[in-house]
Amino acid sequence: MEIALNSFILFLLFIFPGIVFRRFYYVGEFSKQFSSSNWINTLYISLVPGLVIQIISYFTFVNLIYRKPILNNYSFINTVYTKLKSNSLPKEFFNFELLCWVFAYLIVTIFISFIIAQFCWIVVRNLDLDKKFSPLRFNNYWHYYLSGESLKFKDFRGILPNQKVLLTEADVLIDIGNEGTKLYKGFLRQHTICKNTGDLKAIYLTDVRRFKRELSPNNIKDVPGHIMIIPAEKIVNINLTYITRAEKIINYSTLFLSILNLSILLFLMFNPSSIILKNTTVFGDIVGRFWLFLGWILIATMFDTFVNSKKHEDVVSIRFGLLFFLLIICAIIYFYFYR
C-alpha cells in the first residue's frame, strides 16, 4: 500500500500540534472529551490550534535554537516539495544532521503545544470563563452541577451569591425494582461519565444514610461501609444541597493602592535625592528619605479613607488631620532642601 508522504507531512506539520494541544487541554474531570468525538472531527478541530502553534513554534525555533533563516533556502524547499508532491521520499531526509534538527523542531512544537494548552486551561478555569461563556464550556456538564460550579452560570447566579461550594450533599432516590424505591443521603465525592455520550454512569457517596418509613423519629439509618457506588440506571432523581462558605471578594481598588504604595516606597528607598531632593548631603539624604516616607504614608492613608470610608467613623476629621500634617511635612521639605 503506497503511503501519501505529502499528506503525512501535512498531518505532522498542522494537525499533530493541534492534537497535542487538545490532549493537554482536556485534562482532569474533562479528559474524556479528548476522545469523545470521531477522528474526522478531531482532525478538523485540531487544524486551527495546530496552525497557530506551528507559527509560534517556527519563530521560536528559528530565533532561539536554529538561529538561521529556514525559508530563505528556496532551492532546498523546492526540491523537497517537488519530491513529496510526487510521493517520493527526498534523499535530504536521510541527512543525520537534518534529522536531528527535525527531531528538535518536533520537540519544540510538542513543548509549545503543552505550554499553550496549560495556559489556556488555567485562564479558562481560574477566570471562570467556561461558566460565564457557554462556547468555552466543557462537555462534562455533570461536573458543573455535581460540584456546584453551575451556581456561576447565568441562570443560577442568584441562588447562593458570593458563596464558594466546599462540598455537595446528595439525596438520591433509587429504583430497586419490585420493592419500589429507596432514598439515600450522602456526600458526593466523585462521578463517572460515558466516554462517547457524556451521560452519567455512576456516582460515589460517603457517610451514607438511608431513609426508612418504619423508623422514628427521623426515619434515618446509617449505612455501613466507606463508599457507596450507585449506577446511574438505578437513579430516579437527585436532589443536591451545596455546603458553602463566604467567598473572598477581591477589592481591586485596595489592591491597586497597595501595589502603588509599595512601588513608591521602594522608589523612595533607593535614590530619591537626585530626582526629588536638592542641595543634600549624606545626612540630608537620610533626613529627606525619612520625611518623604512619612509624607507618602500620610498620602496613602488619605487615599485609604476614600476607598474604605466605611471603616472610618469620622472620615472628615481624619482627612483634615492628615492634610494638616502633610502640609507641615511639605513645608519642612521645602525650607530644608529648596531654600
KAQUI-V81543 format. One record per residue. SS is DSSP state (H for helix, E for strand, - for the rest). OMEGA is omega in degrees with one decimal (NA if undefined). Layout:
((SS;OMEGA) (SS;OMEGA))
//
This chain:
((-;-177.4) (-;-179.2) (-;177.7) (-;-175.7) (H;-179.4) (H;177.3) (H;178.6) (H;179.0) (H;178.0) (H;177.0) (H;-177.5) (H;-175.9) (H;-167.3) (H;-175.9) (H;-179.0) (H;176.8) (H;177.7) (H;177.1) (H;177.0) (H;177.3) (H;-178.8) (H;179.6) (H;-178.6) (H;176.8) (H;178.6) (-;-177.6) (-;176.8) (H;-177.7) (H;-179.9) (H;-173.6) (H;-177.5) (H;178.9) (H;179.8) (-;-176.0) (-;-176.6) (-;-178.2) (-;179.0) (-;-172.7) (H;179.0) (H;178.0) (H;179.4) (H;179.7) (H;-179.7) (H;-178.5) (H;-176.8) (H;-173.9) (H;-176.4) (H;176.8) (H;178.2) (H;177.8) (H;-179.7) (H;-179.2) (H;179.9) (H;177.9) (H;179.5) (H;-179.4) (H;-178.8) (H;-177.9) (H;177.0) (H;-178.1) (H;-177.1) (H;-173.8) (H;-174.2) (H;-173.2) (H;-175.2) (H;176.1) (-;174.0) (-;178.5) (-;-178.7) (-;-173.1) (-;179.8) (-;-179.9) (-;-172.0) (H;-178.3) (H;178.7) (H;-179.1) (H;-179.3) (H;178.8) (H;179.8) (H;-178.3) (H;-178.9) (H;-179.5) (H;177.2) (H;179.7) (H;178.6) (-;177.9) (-;173.5) (-;-176.1) (-;-179.2) (-;178.6) (H;178.0) (H;-179.5) (H;-178.9) (H;174.3) (-;-174.2) (H;-179.6) (H;178.6) (H;178.2) (H;177.6) (H;178.7) (H;177.5) (H;178.1) (H;177.7) (H;179.0) (H;177.6) (H;177.4) (H;178.2) (H;-179.8) (H;178.8) (H;-179.7) (H;179.1) (H;175.6) (H;178.5) (H;-178.3) (H;-178.7) (H;179.4) (H;179.4) (H;177.5) (H;178.4) (H;178.5) (H;-178.4) (H;-179.3) (H;-177.4) (H;-176.1) (H;-176.1) (H;177.7) (-;178.1) (-;-179.3) (H;178.8) (H;175.8) (H;-177.5) (H;-176.3) (-;-175.6) (H;177.2) (H;179.4) (H;-175.2) (-;178.9) (-;-175.3) (-;-179.4) (-;-177.6) (H;178.3) (H;178.9) (H;-178.3) (H;-177.0) (H;-176.3) (H;179.0) (H;-178.9) (-;178.5) (H;178.6) (H;177.7) (H;177.9) (H;172.2) (-;-178.2) (H;-176.2) (H;-176.1) (H;-170.8) (-;-176.0) (-;-176.6) (-;178.5) (-;-176.5) (-;176.6) (-;178.7) (E;176.6) (E;-177.6) (E;177.9) (E;-174.0) (E;178.8) (E;175.6) (E;-173.7) (E;168.0) (E;-172.4) (E;176.1) (E;-172.8) (E;175.2) (E;-179.2) (-;174.4) (H;-175.5) (H;-179.3) (H;177.9) (-;-177.3) (E;173.9) (E;-178.1) (E;178.3) (E;179.7) (E;179.7) (E;179.3) (E;-178.0) (E;-176.1) (E;-174.5) (E;174.3) (E;176.2) (E;-179.4) (E;177.0) (-;-175.8) (-;-173.5) (-;-173.9) (-;-176.2) (-;178.9) (-;-179.8) (E;177.9) (E;-178.2) (E;172.6) (E;-174.9) (E;-177.1) (E;171.3) (E;-178.2) (E;-171.9) (E;171.4) (E;179.8) (E;177.5) (E;177.2) (-;-175.4) (-;-173.6) (-;-179.1) (-;177.7) (-;2.0) (-;-174.0) (-;178.5) (-;-177.5) (E;178.2) (E;177.2) (E;178.4) (-;-179.9) (-;-179.2) (-;-177.6) (-;-178.2) (-;177.1) (E;-179.8) (E;-177.8) (E;177.3) (E;-175.7) (H;-177.8) (H;177.6) (H;-174.2) (E;175.1) (E;174.2) (E;-179.5) (E;173.1) (E;-174.5) (E;173.4) (E;-176.9) (E;174.8) (E;-169.2) (E;167.8) (E;-178.3) (E;-179.9) (-;178.6) (-;179.8) (-;-178.8) (-;174.4) (-;-174.4) (H;177.5) (H;178.1) (H;178.8) (H;179.3) (H;-180.0) (H;178.5) (H;178.6) (H;178.4) (H;180.0) (H;179.7) (H;-179.1) (H;-178.7) (H;177.7) (H;176.7) (H;177.3) (H;-179.8) (H;-177.5) (H;-171.3) (H;-174.7) (H;178.6) (-;-170.8) (-;-177.0) (-;-177.2) (-;-173.6) (-;-174.5) (-;177.7) (-;176.4) (-;-175.7) (-;167.7) (-;177.3) (H;178.3) (H;179.6) (H;177.6) (H;178.6) (H;179.1) (H;179.8) (H;177.3) (H;-179.7) (H;-178.0) (H;177.3) (H;175.6) (H;-177.2) (H;179.5) (H;180.0) (H;177.1) (H;177.1) (H;178.2) (H;179.3) (H;177.8) (H;178.1) (H;175.2) (H;-179.3) (H;178.6) (H;177.3) (H;-177.2) (H;-177.6) (-;-176.1) (H;-179.3) (H;179.7) (H;-172.1) (-;-177.4) (-;-178.4) (-;-172.7) (H;-174.0) (H;-178.6) (H;178.1) (H;-180.0) (H;178.4) (H;178.2) (H;178.4) (H;179.6) (H;179.6) (H;-180.0) (H;178.3) (H;177.2) (H;177.3) (H;-179.9) (H;177.9) (H;178.7) (H;178.6) (H;-179.6) (H;-178.5) (H;-175.7) (H;-177.1) (H;-171.6) (H;-174.2) (-;178.6) (-;NA))
//
